[in-house]
Amino acid sequence: MMNTYNLISESKKQKLIIVLACTLVFSSMSATMFNVALPSITHELSLTPSQAAWIITSYMIIYAIGSVAYGRLADQYKLKNLLTAGLLFFAVGSVIGFFSTNFAFIISARVLQAVGASVFPASAMLIPSRYFPPEVRGKALGITSTGLSLGVAVGPIIAGVITTSLHWHYLFAVSIIPVVAIPFFRTYLDDTKGNAAKLDYLGAALLAGMVTFVLLGISMQHLYYFIISILLLGLFSWRISKAQEPFIKAELFKNKRYSVILLLFACSSGIGFGLPYLTPLLLADVNHLSAFTSSLFMFPGAAITALLAKKGGELADKKGNVVLAYIALSCYFICFISLSIIVGHSPYLIMVAIIFGYIAQSFCQMSLANTVSQVLPSTQTGVGMGLFMLTNFVGSSIATTLMGTSLNDHNGVSGYTNIYIILSIIVVGMGIIYTAVIKKSVSFTQQISK
């Protein structure tokens, strides 16, 4: 197995990870900014609620599919070329969006943006795994997590300022900026590419269709979307078992630790999404705050997480992924059990509680991503990381639907309290599964290596 850690110099590694973190800021901002601007866009273009939802949904679907596709392609093609293509698609979509005057152009712009931006989730995990040895990989993942957390923190605030003082079109203008990173990626990344195996386009299409209909079923809540997705899942399973070079090899899912990591990350993404999804609703419904004021109460959590992300990665390098994972689970539990108690009280108490949740989400992703890089062979790291990030979108989408349905049935203080109690129970379940499968296997591996 080729050692990829020495393919680029140490100085280039440090510059590369910083450039990647900066682009991740804009990537995560683009995913969240339009939530704030959606009312303005809906009013100006006289859109129906279902049309307006597609501005978010179309981006989410393409972003989810693209994260797996780029991850698979990264096992076969030069990473610098994939990042170049992604940044160009992102820029072209942003330009079209800036000059858009109708719904069709906005959707086209968002789709192109998602095609481009989806190169970043897999790259954020793949670059640390490919170029940084295990003893410093956590720090590298911490830096990329800083970029993601910072984008989440400033995205809603920047969107509120731009939408209020300028126009929502300028949100697209902000998204053009990352194109300047292309020459840096092409300079710092090496020319290594994977094997020249023929790409399984049928397998890719079946997977894309399955993911699309799952997300449509979740967002639209129509049973026939799920039926179609199940049929496509069956065809995809048949394809990966019969194809000589399948889009995703069946052995990947036979890796018990990897499969459990996907389950844990889906849970983490789902309960973690309860913070940016539930908190504005809680502050509006119970504390009667505006959307912009709510974003200010949420800002400290994301900002502190961005500051601590690098420290979390360094902790994983020194003490191990297991320690970081238990810190994350503890912070999750503190966050949700506290929220279940303080619902209806001061928004400042809520602000303090969600800080623990934001930190937990970041640390959990770092720990699990670092573990993925250790349990998969290098030939499967790209697609493995792509699937890892895909679970983020599926988990978040499922959580959104379930939480929204629960609030429709039980609104008010009691509704939020019940949700937070359930999330606390899920965290306990995650801890039990992690201890039984991941921690146990890590401990066994360490004993063998001694």
Secondary structure as UniProt FT lines:
FT   TURN            5..6
FT   HELIX           10..45
FT   HELIX           49..74
FT   TURN            75..76
FT   HELIX           79..98
FT   HELIX           103..117
FT   HELIX           119..131
FT   HELIX           134..165
FT   HELIX           169..174
FT   TURN            175..176
FT   HELIX           177..181
FT   HELIX           182..188
FT   HELIX           201..220
FT   HELIX           223..242
FT   HELIX           251..254
FT   HELIX           256..272
FT   HELIX           274..285
FT   HELIX           291..319
FT   HELIX           321..342
FT   TURN            343..344
FT   HELIX           347..375
FT   HELIX           378..380
FT   HELIX           381..409
FT   HELIX           413..433
FT   HELIX           434..439
FT   HELIX           440..449
//
